[in-house]
C-alpha cells in the first residue's frame, strides 16, 4: 500500500492529467472509512481515502470522484452530489458515481419464520424469544449457524 506522501503524489498526477489543474493540498488514508471510497473536506481542502479500496482496479476512478468535489469547490461551483455541475464533470472525467463494494459481510446466522417462511440473515445471534417476524409477527427459528 502507498504511503500518505505517495498517495498525495498520485492524486496530484491524476489531477493534472484529467483536470489540467493542480491539487495543492494533502491526500491521506483513513482507516475508519468503511463503505465510502473517500471524503472531501471543504474546511481545509484535504482528501481522505479508504485503504481497503487501494487494491481495486477502480481506485483511480474513486480518486477522480473526490477530485471532482475538490476542483468544483475551488471554482465556486456546485460540488455536492446532487448538483448538476458535479454530475456533468464526473461524467466527463469518468469518475465513479458510487463507491465499489469492498467485501461482503459473512452472515453467520439464518432465521426462518415458522408461519410465513420469511428468511432473515444476521451477523449476530438474536434472541428468538424476544424478536418476531416483521411480516406476520410469527415465531423465528434458527435455521443455520456458520461458526
Secondary structure as UniProt FT lines:
FT   HELIX           4..19
FT   STRAND          27..29
FT   TURN            31..32
FT   STRAND          38..40
FT   TURN            42..44
FT   STRAND          47..49
FT   HELIX           51..53
FT   TURN            54..55
FT   TURN            57..58
FT   HELIX           59..74
FT   TURN            75..76
FT   TURN            81..82
FT   HELIX           84..93
FT   STRAND          109..113
FT   TURN            114..116
FT   STRAND          119..122
FT   TURN            128..130
FT   TURN            134..136
FT   STRAND          139..145
//
